[in-house]
Amino acid sequence: MMYEQRQQQMMNRVDRRKINGDRRKAIEEERLEVVDLSGMSLETLPHPSLNLATICKLYLSNNDLQIIPESLTARMLNLVVLDVHSNQLKSLPNSIGCLSKLKVLNVSGNLIESLPRTIENCRCLEELNANFNKLSRLPDTIGFELVNLKKLSVNSNKLVFLPMSTSHLTSLKILDARLNNLRSLPEDLENLINLEVLNVSQNFQYLETLPYSIGVLISLVELDVSYNKITTLPDSMGCLRKLQKLYVEGNPLISPPMEVVERGLHVVKEYLSEKMNAGHKSPTKKSWVGKLVKYGTFNGRRIGSRKDRQWFHVSPDHYHSFDGVASPGYDRKSSKYTGNRSIEGLASPRNLRMFSPRRLFSSKNFF
């Protein structure tokens, strides 16, 4: 009995400590300030009349700022949002790495040529917007450090490539790298398990191929590769079961041919899936087949069906809609399907001997 009473007393103490801790945290949050100095034509920042450590959100957009003092960011230890878009900034202070609580950073619409490597210390960062700058590269190890990043927007810059570490941004949901000079994408994309939107459109004469690993982006819903020089879509895209929107206009596509493209996304998926299952005499590397099975993008069933409502974009002003149709395994009430027509899968020993390495794994020739 005494033991039970002591246990209850200890639990009560823990509960009181938790309640007191929550109260202290709430009081501290109430003391934090939101400072908005946007749209004031500022060329320099005024001397602050409050403690910089009390600022949690700072808005400095639409001014004429050319520099952010190192001493300023070094003291804003509780900053969560920093918005300096539409200024004349040519660089960011190295002390930005002191912002350990920063979640949103918007530096778009400036003249920034490179991001300081210290930005990798902002490990709480969830959204980075650096559109409309002069970026020619991103920090090489950015993907190893910003593990909480969910949105990376770097469109309208001069990027020639994305660092290989980008493929380690496991929390990333949106990657917007359109309107750059991208020559290629990182080969190993399979770690981007939460990526829902990928936009690499309008790299015009530079981007000619897509990596085969694009087929293991298990969460991908929207893919925009329009206005590039892509002639062949990798057949692994037939395994993108969640893909609902695909933009390919403005490319000199040969495979799939335009008559397939114009019939809609589900037909494109079926075409690419059949390419994967087509018979070839040369043996294939088993690694990619294993990855497709491991990540669940391929399960031995036909990918892409009229049972799945899909959207496909052929031209900027024209959309095609495909509705689910009643068929075995299709639940009209929930508009979902519970099964597809089975075909012999890639994982079978018979098919593992029938693929061409050049078709499956070359970065230049997928078919």
Salt bridges, closest charged atoms under 4 A:
ASP22 OD2 - LYS18 NZ 3.39
ASP83 OD1 - HIS85 ND1 2.69
GLU120 OE1 - ARG117 NE 3.82
ASP140 OD1 - ARG137 NH2 2.74
GLU145 OE1 - ARG123 NH2 2.84
ASP176 OD1 - ARG178 NE 2.95
GLU190 OE2 - LYS291 NZ 2.95
GLU249 OE2 - HIS313 ND1 3.63
GLU274 OE2 - ARG302 NH1 3.07
ASP323 OD1 - ARG309 NH1 2.05
GLU344 OE1 - ARG350 NH1 3.60
